[in-house]
């Protein structure tokens, strides 16, 4: 029975890795949609979101079956409950990527009021956080999870830089206001993605140590 249970846990890890890959692709695509002003990529992000939602349901069902059909010990219960917490944040990351894509479709025919340098940097940082947090769970790597938590400061700092730049653009010309607000909202969604990735890492630490920051 234990061997079968361990095999199911391995399958759970593979499902989480797959869902994480979909999230990474969604974030990468939403940034390309924005920078290249490409409506076809907005549609692709929407397709990723459907897949992400399906993966959330699949993993949730898998976790519940493990709880009901097996006899997990305390450490197993932490792993399964962590997986359930993780997929909630992962699904919300997918929602945020779709929100960014939705805003970007209204900017397709606009000239950008500033070079989009820091937004792609935020995207790259959040993708790294998502990937590392899932790797930390699969490999039970507390140090990697702590690294993810520390990385959220990078995302927050980039958001502050973008916010200040956009304020300057509005001060230069009030006609920049509408696009500045759209870009600020996009940056805010990326900040939220970073927060969700940090949440995942904190639950990974719980799965390893049994302790959570807010418990």
C-alpha positions in Angstrom: 0.0 0.0 0.0 2.8 2.4 0.8 4.5 1.8 -2.5 1.2 2.6 -4.3 0.7 5.7 -2.2 4.3 7.0 -3.0 3.6 6.4 -6.7 0.5 8.5 -6.5 2.5 11.3 -4.8 5.0 11.1 -7.7 2.1 11.5 -10.1 0.9 14.5 -8.1 4.3 16.1 -8.4 4.1 15.6 -12.2 0.7 17.2 -12.4 2.0 20.2 -10.4 5.0 20.5 -12.7 2.6 20.4 -15.7 0.4 23.1 -14.2 3.5 25.2 -13.4 4.6 24.9 -17.0 1.3 26.2 -18.3 1.5 29.2 -15.9 5.0 30.0 -17.1 3.9 29.8 -20.7 0.9 32.0 -19.9 3.0 34.7 -18.3 5.6 34.6 -21.1 2.8 34.9 -23.7 1.0 37.7 -22.0 4.2 39.8 -22.0 4.7 39.1 -25.7 1.1 40.0 -26.4 1.7 43.4 -24.7 5.1 44.2 -26.2 4.3 43.0 -29.7 0.8 44.4 -29.5 -0.5 41.0 -30.8 -4.1 40.1 -30.4 -3.5 36.5 -31.4 -1.3 36.0 -28.4 -4.1 37.4 -26.2 -6.3 34.6 -27.4 -3.5 32.1 -26.6 -3.4 33.4 -23.0 -7.1 32.7 -22.8 -6.5 29.2 -24.0 -3.8 28.6 -21.4 -6.2 29.8 -18.7 -8.8 27.2 -19.7 -6.0 24.5 -19.4 -4.9 25.9 -16.0 -8.4 25.7 -14.7 -8.7 22.1 -15.8 -5.4 21.2 -14.2 -6.6 22.7 -10.9 -9.7 20.5 -11.0 -7.6 17.4 -11.9 -5.1 18.0 -9.1 -7.8 18.8 -6.6 -9.6 15.6 -7.4 -6.3 13.6 -7.2 -5.6 15.1 -3.7 -9.1 14.3 -2.4 -8.8 10.7 -3.7 -5.5 10.3 -1.9 -7.0 11.5 1.3 -10.1 9.3 1.0 -8.6 6.1 -0.4 -5.2 5.9 1.3 -4.1 6.2 4.9 -1.7 9.1 4.9 0.6 9.8 7.9 1.1 13.4 9.2 3.8 14.3 6.7 1.7 13.0 3.8 -1.2 15.1 5.0 1.0 18.2 4.9 2.1 17.4 1.4 -1.5 16.9 0.2 -2.8 20.0 2.0 0.1 22.0 0.6 -0.7 20.8 -2.9 -4.3 22.0 -2.5 -3.2 25.4 -1.3 -0.6 25.7 -4.1 -3.1 25.1 -6.9 -5.3 27.8 -5.6 -2.5 30.4 -5.9 -1.4 28.9 -9.2 -4.9 29.2 -10.6 -5.0 32.9 -9.5 -1.7 33.5 -11.2 -3.3 32.2 -14.4 -6.2 34.7 -13.8 -3.8 37.5 -13.3 -2.0 36.7 -16.6 -5.3 36.7 -18.4 -6.2 40.1 -16.7 -2.9 41.5 -18.1 -3.7 40.1 -21.6 -7.2 41.7 -21.4 -5.7 45.1 -20.7 -3.0 44.8 -23.4 -5.6 44.1 -26.1 -6.9 47.7 -25.7 -3.3 49.0 -26.3 -2.8 47.3 -29.6 -3.0 50.4 -31.7 -1.4 52.8 -29.2 2.1 54.2 -29.2 3.7 53.4 -25.8 4.4 56.4 -23.6 7.6 54.7 -22.3 9.9 51.9 -23.2 8.6 48.6 -21.7 11.8 47.6 -19.9 10.8 46.9 -16.3 7.5 45.0 -17.0 9.3 42.2 -18.9 11.8 42.1 -15.9 8.8 41.7 -13.6 7.5 38.9 -15.8 10.9 37.1 -15.8 11.2 37.4 -12.1 7.8 36.0 -11.4 8.3 33.1 -13.8 11.4 32.2 -11.9 9.6 32.4 -8.6 6.8 30.1 -9.9 9.3 27.5 -11.3 11.5 27.5 -8.2 8.5 27.2 -5.8 7.3 24.1 -7.6 10.8 22.7 -7.7 11.1 23.3 -4.0 7.9 21.3 -3.3 8.9 18.4 -5.6 12.4 18.2 -4.1 11.5 19.2 -0.6 14.0 22.0 -0.7 13.4 24.5 2.0 16.3 26.8 1.0 15.0 27.1 -2.5 11.5 28.0 -1.1 13.2 30.7 1.1 14.9 32.0 -2.0 11.5 32.5 -3.7 10.3 34.4 -0.7 13.3 36.7 -0.9 12.8 37.2 -4.6 9.4 38.9 -4.0 11.4 42.0 -3.0 12.7 42.2 -6.5 9.2 42.2 -8.0 8.0 44.8 -5.4 11.0 47.1 -6.2 10.3 46.9 -10.0 6.7 47.8 -9.3 7.8 50.9 -7.4 10.1 51.9 -10.2 7.3 51.6 -12.8 4.9 53.5 -10.6 7.3 56.4 -10.2 8.1 56.5 -14.0 4.4 56.5 -14.9 3.7 59.3 -12.4 6.4 61.3 -14.1 4.8 60.6 -17.5 1.5 62.0 -16.3 3.1 65.0 -14.9 4.8 65.6 -18.3 1.6 65.3 -20.2 -1.9 64.7 -18.8 -2.8 63.0 -22.1 -0.5 60.1 -21.0 -2.9 59.4 -18.1 -5.1 56.7 -19.6 -2.3 54.5 -20.8 -0.3 55.2 -17.7 -3.1 53.8 -15.6 -3.3 50.7 -17.9 0.4 50.1 -17.5 0.2 50.6 -13.8 -2.6 48.0 -13.6 -0.5 45.6 -15.6 2.5 46.1 -13.2 0.1 45.6 -10.2 -1.1 42.3 -11.6 2.6 41.2 -11.9 3.1 42.3 -8.3 0.1 40.1 -7.3 1.6 37.2 -9.3 4.8 37.6 -7.2 2.7 37.6 -4.0 1.0 34.3 -5.1 4.3 32.7 -5.9 5.6 33.7 -2.5 2.4 32.2 -0.9 3.2 28.9 -2.7 6.8 29.0 -1.4 5.5 29.6 2.2 3.2 26.5 1.9 6.1 24.5 0.6 8.1 25.4 3.7 5.0 24.3 5.8 5.0 20.9 3.9 8.7 20.4 4.9 8.7 21.9 8.4 5.1 21.8 9.6 5.3 25.5 10.3 3.7 28.3 8.4 4.4 32.0 8.6 0.8 32.9 9.4 -0.2 30.0 11.7 
